[in-house]
Amino acid sequence: MQTPQEIAFTRLLKIMDELREQCPWDKKQTIESLRHLTIEETYELSDAIIENNMLDIKKELGDILLHIVFYAKIADEKKEFDITDVINSLCDKMIMRHPHIYGDVKVDNAEQVKQNWEKIKLNQEGNKTVLGGVPKGLPAMIKAERIQEKARGVGFDWENAEQVWQKVQEEMNELNAEITSKQSAEKTEEEFGDLLFALINYARFINISPETALEKANKKFIRRFNFIEDKIKEQGKSITDSNLTEMDAFWNEAKKQGL
């Protein structure tokens, strides 16, 4: 007898087969045409997670699962692989990368698990360098996180958060010196990048996701700015007709209201 999970997954595969055979839009799609839609769905899932909206998280997970099944269906039609191959490949990889569960390796904490993971990936995936597995197309902030995590996986890292904070302050001073000297826009940009990299490193040491933190700051700014616009509209004015003093006053009011 099938479990509820098996019944649901079989139903999804059947629907995918029917859509691919009967729906003009679904029949037209290729792996390439789905790519940008998958990226969009991933960002929508990320947004739902930040908002802690469990109903939306469930919905967006379903959309991503559909895309996974869709890609596998197209590949199956091309006689490349099918969804069974995808799942089995994943299971094999998880078993291989968790020797502390499926082998005789001993670990004491999650950090040791991560270090083993990076070493196994380096040996098994044929990467010539430790950082070779970092996707080139990642957004810069996420790429910085992955670079730092992989370096840590082989033991190249700071010992504690205080050392990293000192590095942040050092980079801040170097940036300030470049800004003050006004000698090279290129060098100023470089120092600004170094400061961002150091801040991302510090966030890792204090268990903060810089990507999540920045997105929450974005959302907070949007809420407060929308509040400013609404208040100005209540006065029968346009925001372009307002001055900075008025906008600052409404901004502070938004802060007091916890927006």
BELKACOR-V814948 format. One record per helix or strand of 3 or more residues. SS is the DSSP state (~ for helix, > for strand). FROM is the first residue (numbers start at 1). TO is the last residue. If there is no record, write none. Layout:
SS,FROM,TO
SS,FROM,TO
This chain:
~,4,22
~,24,28
~,31,50
~,54,77
~,83,96
~,99,102
~,110,124
~,130,133
~,140,153
~,161,181
~,185,205
~,210,234
~,239,241
~,244,256
